[in-house]
Amino acid sequence: MSIKQNLNTIQQSLPEHVTLVAVSKTKPISDLMEAYNAGQRIFGENKIQEMTDKYQEMPKDIKWHMIGHVQRNKVKYMAEFVNLIHGVESFKLLKEINKQAKKHDRVIDCLLQIKIASEESKFGMSPEDAAALLQSEDFSALKNVNVTGVMGMATFTEDQEQIRQEFNLLKSTFDSLKAIHSNLKTISMGMSGDYQLAIDCGSTMVRVGSSIFGARNYN
Ligand SMILES: *Cc1c(COP(=O)(O)O)cnc(C)c1O
């Protein structure tokens, strides 16, 4: 199937309240343009350099989402244009995003990444640390960032029950954080293999790559 057909099939299967992020990391601009021409406007990348290169070459009505792990010293390269940063997992990083956003007179939307997977290799804050962050005075002093939700990645496993429990944990974390910080609206969870399950568990934003663009080649 073509990229356009894949996109249409997925879009049609999503409930109206769920936003699709087309994860285009490692893919050439020609593939992204095929998705763009089929109507897709939100693209997700996991490397700041690659996202910046694509931003420069592509139409300016695209919303670029940074979905990967963010190094503080690289925030400056995307501060001018990034639409949503999914992987915020420390106050230090949020502070740097605030600083760089201010230089461009912008307010950048961010999601707090919550560690829901059992794997050591996955990044993220504990639900308790996220709650403490949102309640801190240091956080309320940051005027150029807006925390709009949470993001999480489930363990890489075939065990659907485990994945469901992890998604449920992210949903309940979102609910308790929203009681502190009523701005929250987004739960970014679900990828190609598990986005339907994620939606069942309350996801409002899915990050789908290989089901749209085909398998990635990392050579
Ligand atoms: C690569 C990536 C995805 C998309 O993965 P697919 O399995 O190709 O859909 C989603 N989220 C994050 C954080 C990723 O790095």
The ligand as an SDF file (V2000), in Angstrom:
LIG
                    3D

 15 15  0  0  0  0  0  0  0  0999 V2000
    9.8010    5.7750   16.4370 C   0  0  0  0  0  0  0  0  0  0  0  0
    8.8330    6.2090   17.4710 C   0  0  0  0  0  0  0  0  0  0  0  0
    7.4610    6.0060   17.2960 C   0  0  0  0  0  0  0  0  0  0  0  0
    6.8350    5.3260   16.0990 C   0  0  0  0  0  0  0  0  0  0  0  0
    7.1080    3.9600   16.0930 O   0  0  0  0  0  0  0  0  0  0  0  0
    6.3800    2.9650   15.0560 P   0  0  0  0  0  0  0  0  0  0  0  0
    6.4380    1.6620   15.7560 O   0  0  0  0  0  0  0  0  0  0  0  0
    7.1800    3.0060   13.8080 O   0  0  0  0  0  0  0  0  0  0  0  0
    4.9930    3.4510   14.8550 O   0  0  0  0  0  0  0  0  0  0  0  0
    6.6090    6.4910   18.2870 C   0  0  0  0  0  0  0  0  0  0  0  0
    7.0810    7.1070   19.3810 N   0  0  0  0  0  0  0  0  0  0  0  0
    8.3940    7.3160   19.5800 C   0  0  0  0  0  0  0  0  0  0  0  0
    8.8420    8.0280   20.8110 C   0  0  0  0  0  0  0  0  0  0  0  0
    9.3120    6.8600   18.6410 C   0  0  0  0  0  0  0  0  0  0  0  0
   10.6250    7.0700   18.8470 O   0  0  0  0  0  0  0  0  0  0  0  0
  1  2  1  0
  2  3  1  0
  2 14  2  0
  3  4  1  0
  3 10  2  0
  4  5  1  0
  5  6  1  0
  6  7  2  0
  6  8  1  0
  6  9  1  0
 10 11  1  0
 11 12  2  0
 12 13  1  0
 12 14  1  0
 14 15  1  0
M  END
$$$$
